[in-house]
């Protein structure tokens, strides 16, 4: 039995809890993973695939399989976003890799509209803990679903970029894309 047949049969028998597939982006290869509840993980090219899959197996379910067809909608939405044609994602987010204050901060981040930004201090306050600025930064640094949960829209007080898991050049590109800057049209 080939891999495609195996994946089809596993899906038909309800044996896949987490499906993953590669996604091309203007800044490299991404890996997206979904559950029945929504997108649970989006990993940048620099993240070790085996580590991402192990995290999903350990924290979500050991039934993880590459099934690109289950991610067609997610991949289409990401393509549209990267082309500047999508301003909001319709795919739900499965927040099961987030807990406590990190969950609150990521839910608050998810609500930041396209083209808008907040500071880490503002995000901490919206998440219910105004003094938890560093914790808000950690929640963004460890965000399992960047881009869809738009941690690139969170900046340092004063407008500095802060950090970003995909690299500051990616954060700048995403912010430029959302502001309509022509530099976002160029690929690096």
N, C-alpha and C positions, 0 to 999 in steps of 0.2 A: 504494500500500500504506500503510495507517495504522500508527501507532506500535505499537499492540498486536500487529498481525499481524507487523510487522518483528521485535519482541521474541520472539514465539512461534517464528518461523522461525529466528532467530539461536540461540535456546536449543536447538531441535530439531537444529540442525546443529553444536552444540558450539562456537559462536563467541563465547560470553560467558565471560570469565574472572572478571569482577567484576560482580556485580549489586547495584544499590542501590535504596533506596526511602525515602520519608519515614516517620517514626514520630511520632505525637502523644505528648506527655508532659505531666504536670501543670505543667511549667515551660517549655513551648514545643516547637517543632518540632525533631526530631532527624533526622539522616540516617544510616542504617545501610547498610553494605556487606558483602557476603559473597563468599567464594570457595568452591570445592568443599571446602576444608579447614575452613571455619567463618567466624565473624564476624571481619572484618579491620579494620573502622573503624566508629566511632560518633561522630558529630560533633554538637556542640551548635548551637543555633539561631544563635548569634553568629558561627559559623565560616562563611566564604564558601564556598558550594557549589562554585563553579568551582575554588577553590583545593583543596578536598578531592578533587574528581574529578581534577584535574591531578596531585595527589600520588599517587593510586591509579594513574593511567595511567603516571606516571614510575617508580614504585617497585614496582608489582605487575604490571600489564599494560595496554596501551593498549585492550584489548577490555573496556571498561566500558560498561554499559548499564543504564538504569532498567528493572527488571523486578520490580515489587512482589510478584508471586506467589512468586518465589524467596525472599522474606523473610517469608512468612506465619508461619513458626515463630518466628523472632526477634521479630517484632512481637507475636505472641501472648504470648511469655514476658515481654517488657518490660511489656506491659499488665498481666499477672498480678503482676509484681513491683511496679509502681506502685500497684496495688490492695492490696498487702500479702499476696497469696495465694501468692507464689512466693519461696522463700528461697534457691534455687540455680538457676543457668541450666544447661540441658541442652545448648544449642547449643555446639559446640566453638569455641574461639578459634583463629584463624589468627594466629600471632605473627610473621609474616614481616616486619612493619614494625619489629620490635624486634631488637636485636643486642647482644652483649657483656653488660656489667653491667646495662644497661637491660632486656634480656631476662630475666636472672636475677631482677631486682627485680620485674618485672611478673609473672613466674611465681609468685614468693613472694606477691605481692599477690593474685593470683587464688585462692590457697589460703586467704585470710583468710575465716573463716566469717561468715555472715550475723549481724549484730548485734554482732560483735566488732571491736575496733580494735587497731592497732599504732602505735608511734611510727616516725618516719623512721629513728631509730637502730636500733630492733628490726628493721625491714625490711632495713636495710643488713646487719645481722649475719646474718639468715636467708638473705640472698642471697649470703653468703660473704665480704663485705668490711665488717667492723664499722666501719671508719673512713670509709667512703664515704657518710656521711650526706647530704651535699649532692648526690651523684650519685643517691642514692635519691630525693631530692626532685625532681631533674630528670626522673628516669624516670617519676615520678607526674605531673609537670606536663605532660609530653609523651606521656602514655598515649594511644595511638590508639583504645582501646576502653574508655572510662570506663563506669562503672556495671557492666558485665559483668566487667571486670577492675577490682574495686572500689577504686580509688584514694581514694575518699571515706572509706574506712575507715582511712586513714593520717593520723595527727595529729602535731603538734609534741610534743616532750617537755614535760610539764606539762599537756597536754590542749588546747592551742590548736589551732584549726582548720588553720592554715597557709593554703595557697592552694587554688584549685580552678578548673579550666578553664571550668566552667559557671557560676562565681560562688559566693561563700561562702554565699549564701542557698540555692543548690541543694545544696551539700554538707550544710548544716545540715538541710534537708528530708529528704535521703536518710538521714542518721544518725537523725533523729527517726522516720522511717518504720520503720527497722530496730529501733529501741528501743521501738516501740509508742506513741510520744508522740502525743497528739491533734493537735498542730500540723501533723503530716504529713498529716492528713486534709483540711486547708484548702489550697486552691489560692491562689497569689498573684495 
